[in-house]
Amino acid sequence: MLGKRNEIDQLADQQWDLLVIGGGITGAGVMLEAARRGLKVLLVEQRDYAWGTSSRSSKMVHGGLRYIAQGDVKLTRHSLLERERLLKELPGLVERATYLFPLRKGVFPGRWPMKAVLWLYDFLAGIRDHRYLSLQQVKERAPALNTDGLTGAMCYTDALTDDCRLVMRTLLEATRHGGVAENYLQVTSVAREEQGFSVSLHDLVSDQKRTVQAKQVVNATGAWADRFSGSEARVRPLRGSHLFVDPERLPVSDCLTVMHPEDGRPVFVFPWEGVTCVGTTDLDHPQDMDIEASASNQEVEYLLTLINSQFPGRAISREDVFATIAGVRPVIASGKGGDPSKERRDHAVWGDNGVVTVSGGKLTTFRLIALDALLATGLISEGEHRKGQKTKAAMYSKLEAAPPAVDEFLHANQDDDDFFDWLLEQEAVQHLDDLMLRRTRLGLTRPQAGVAVLERRREQIKAALGWDDERWEKELSRYLDIHQQFYGVPVAPVVDNRKAG
Ligand SMILES: Cc1cc2nc3c(=O)[nH]c(=O)nc-3n(C[C@H](O)[C@H](O)[C@H](O)COP(=O)(O)OP(=O)(O)OC[C@H]3O[C@@H](n4cnc5c(N)ncnc54)[C@H](O)[C@@H]3O)c2cc1C
């Protein structure tokens, strides 16, 4: 159960086998794999579940064509096998999607190199799902696409998900096995003791502070990992931003990989939960990690330039963008600096002060990452780790009392009465932003931050969460402020074209 908040005293009274810091997909995966094995596990998240990078990805459960092109066959193969597993286990939350890679005269890669890469990609996944589309077929499927030099497209399949809902589904599953998770519970320090660790917690809901004891600690704080790793900084924080565009202004039916006209970087334009999603950027993020990441004006400009070069008839502007989102990738630095897009994307597990730190990697491979972290704690043996990597056993079970939207979120009406009842009762909503930006995506996929939904559901939410009018007003203003500052569209700087003198 995630719905009922535990008193911090109750948590402090117990001896935990494992404490997991961080409620993103990595922490959720570690919690599930540990709880399934009968370990007594507590996960704590400083803000909301999936508030970090795991609500801000490109939503792809994929092998990553880019990685195979970089020669990283092992990462691609593991990712593809995990993709196939998730497609089978969570239909409706992880769904196969069609991707188009438009081919243009004189632009690398052409048809035959792409065909070779896709053959290998499908082979590693154990499927055969790619083909060539003629120019006419591409025009029919993507009528607004720029046809300059277009000769056809390679068509293949990968998968899409809702990253937040994947985290929630994994946490819900872990609690079924007896795991305990709390959001808005921040770790302030970790001290090594003879018998394990003493971890100081600050409950940001009740403003209480306590210390809990755990035999092992996994630091799954992603881009924040260096704070508890005890080693020199290893994470190179790289920011990636996306735009959520009005689908009536920019309709697409497939996931398109298009090249940016300025630097030739591939960017995705794809249909997601009723809107058109465009991204990502990839740049260093030297900003304070205590401040929520947001898309800069230059990133918005960069993505709009891409859209208007690829869909020239659409004249898409900032007014057509419902929302933006920015995430910080916990990339394990090569130490060489250089082009962010060339840094490797696999995960690392290390632990020089006894705390096992796990960072980097992908959403797609969270199960394998979790097993590696558990092996490093010594809570599972090498044999269990090997068995876990290869097992065909199901990870998820049916959630009996849950409305269909929990498991079929990608096709569900997010503004459904039963679903809202469930979210408010079962999914630890503390603030309106939890509900609008992460439990549902109504704040990203509806115009004006989805306030129409909030107005209509005001009494239901107040009653379920025990809020009076004053609390409601405070929450509404908090949500709208957060939306405007971190998920809004930055105002374009005024360019003064008047000539001096
Ligand atoms: C732009 C972008 C696009 C991406 N696209 C894809 C994709 O399409 N497919 C894919 O597979 N992967 C993708 N990724 C990678 C993927 O999103 C990440 O690898 C993954 O989400 C990392 O999850 P995590 O749990 O390690 O980190 P996070 O999700 O960041 O979780 C760490 C959590 O730790 C919490 N925390 C920090 N400090 C404390 C503390 N003191 N106490 C308690 N909690 C704390 C944070 O609040 C945070 O919620 C993308 C990443 C980015 C940035």
Ligand as a Chemical Component Dictionary entry (heavy atoms), coordinates in Angstrom:
data_LIG
# 
_chem_comp.id                   LIG 
_chem_comp.type                 NON-POLYMER 
_chem_comp.pdbx_formal_charge   0 
_chem_comp.three_letter_code    LIG 
# 
loop_
_chem_comp_atom.comp_id 
_chem_comp_atom.atom_id 
_chem_comp_atom.alt_atom_id 
_chem_comp_atom.type_symbol 
_chem_comp_atom.charge 
_chem_comp_atom.model_Cartn_x 
_chem_comp_atom.model_Cartn_y 
_chem_comp_atom.model_Cartn_z 
_chem_comp_atom.pdbx_ordinal 
LIG C1  C1  C 0 15.968 13.728 -21.584 1  
LIG C2  C2  C 0 16.105 12.283 -21.211 2  
LIG C3  C3  C 0 15.570 11.302 -22.029 3  
LIG C4  C4  C 0 15.700 9.964  -21.683 4  
LIG N1  N1  N 0 15.074 9.043  -22.456 5  
LIG C5  C5  C 0 15.130 7.746  -22.128 6  
LIG C6  C6  C 0 14.395 6.808  -22.901 7  
LIG O1  O1  O 0 13.674 7.171  -23.822 8  
LIG N2  N2  N 0 14.494 5.506  -22.556 9  
LIG C7  C7  C 0 15.259 5.079  -21.512 10 
LIG O2  O2  O 0 15.320 3.878  -21.284 11 
LIG N3  N3  N 0 15.932 5.955  -20.726 12 
LIG C8  C8  C 0 15.875 7.277  -21.015 13 
LIG N4  N4  N 0 16.506 8.206  -20.238 14 
LIG C9  C9  C 0 17.262 7.730  -19.063 15 
LIG C10 C10 C 0 16.333 7.487  -17.891 16 
LIG O3  O3  O 0 15.321 8.447  -17.823 17 
LIG C11 C11 C 0 17.147 7.488  -16.596 18 
LIG O4  O4  O 0 18.233 6.624  -16.727 19 
LIG C12 C12 C 0 16.317 7.058  -15.394 20 
LIG O5  O5  O 0 15.093 7.741  -15.328 21 
LIG C13 C13 C 0 17.124 7.286  -14.127 22 
LIG O6  O6  O 0 16.348 6.849  -13.050 23 
LIG P1  P1  P 0 16.897 6.929  -11.565 24 
LIG O7  O7  O 0 15.893 6.289  -10.690 25 
LIG O8  O8  O 0 18.284 6.399  -11.532 26 
LIG O9  O9  O 0 17.004 8.495  -11.268 27 
LIG P2  P2  P 0 15.826 9.502  -10.894 28 
LIG O10 O10 O 0 14.592 9.199  -11.610 29 
LIG O11 O11 O 0 16.371 10.885 -11.019 30 
LIG O12 O12 O 0 15.562 9.185  -9.366  31 
LIG C14 C14 C 0 16.434 9.594  -8.344  32 
LIG C15 C15 C 0 15.585 10.146 -7.217  33 
LIG O13 O13 O 0 16.390 10.319 -6.054  34 
LIG C16 C16 C 0 15.793 11.346 -5.309  35 
LIG N5  N5  N 0 16.720 11.848 -4.308  36 
LIG C17 C17 C 0 17.826 12.611 -4.495  37 
LIG N6  N6  N 0 18.387 12.919 -3.312  38 
LIG C18 C18 C 0 17.631 12.333 -2.346  39 
LIG C19 C19 C 0 17.707 12.323 -0.924  40 
LIG N7  N7  N 0 18.652 12.973 -0.273  41 
LIG N8  N8  N 0 16.771 11.639 -0.233  42 
LIG C20 C20 C 0 15.785 10.967 -0.887  43 
LIG N9  N9  N 0 15.658 10.971 -2.239  44 
LIG C21 C21 C 0 16.578 11.650 -2.964  45 
LIG C22 C22 C 0 15.457 12.383 -6.376  46 
LIG O14 O14 O 0 14.488 13.312 -5.918  47 
LIG C23 C23 C 0 14.977 11.509 -7.537  48 
LIG O15 O15 O 0 13.566 11.409 -7.600  49 
LIG C24 C24 C 0 16.394 9.566  -20.527 50 
LIG C25 C25 C 0 16.938 10.551 -19.688 51 
LIG C26 C26 C 0 16.782 11.905 -20.022 52 
LIG C27 C27 C 0 17.313 12.961 -19.118 53 
# 
loop_
_chem_comp_bond.comp_id 
_chem_comp_bond.atom_id_1 
_chem_comp_bond.atom_id_2 
_chem_comp_bond.value_order 
_chem_comp_bond.pdbx_ordinal 
LIG C1  C2  SING 1  
LIG C2  C3  SING 2  
LIG C2  C26 DOUB 3  
LIG C3  C4  DOUB 4  
LIG C4  N1  SING 5  
LIG C4  C24 SING 6  
LIG N1  C5  DOUB 7  
LIG C5  C6  SING 8  
LIG C5  C8  SING 9  
LIG C6  O1  DOUB 10 
LIG C6  N2  SING 11 
LIG N2  C7  SING 12 
LIG C7  O2  DOUB 13 
LIG C7  N3  SING 14 
LIG N3  C8  DOUB 15 
LIG C8  N4  SING 16 
LIG N4  C9  SING 17 
LIG N4  C24 SING 18 
LIG C9  C10 SING 19 
LIG C10 O3  SING 20 
LIG C10 C11 SING 21 
LIG C11 O4  SING 22 
LIG C11 C12 SING 23 
LIG C12 O5  SING 24 
LIG C12 C13 SING 25 
LIG C13 O6  SING 26 
LIG O6  P1  SING 27 
LIG P1  O7  DOUB 28 
LIG P1  O8  SING 29 
LIG P1  O9  SING 30 
LIG O9  P2  SING 31 
LIG P2  O10 DOUB 32 
LIG P2  O11 SING 33 
LIG P2  O12 SING 34 
LIG O12 C14 SING 35 
LIG C14 C15 SING 36 
LIG C15 O13 SING 37 
LIG C15 C23 SING 38 
LIG O13 C16 SING 39 
LIG C16 N5  SING 40 
LIG C16 C22 SING 41 
LIG N5  C17 SING 42 
LIG N5  C21 SING 43 
LIG C17 N6  DOUB 44 
LIG N6  C18 SING 45 
LIG C18 C19 SING 46 
LIG C18 C21 DOUB 47 
LIG C19 N7  SING 48 
LIG C19 N8  DOUB 49 
LIG N8  C20 SING 50 
LIG C20 N9  DOUB 51 
LIG N9  C21 SING 52 
LIG C22 O14 SING 53 
LIG C22 C23 SING 54 
LIG C23 O15 SING 55 
LIG C24 C25 DOUB 56 
LIG C25 C26 SING 57 
LIG C26 C27 SING 58 
# 
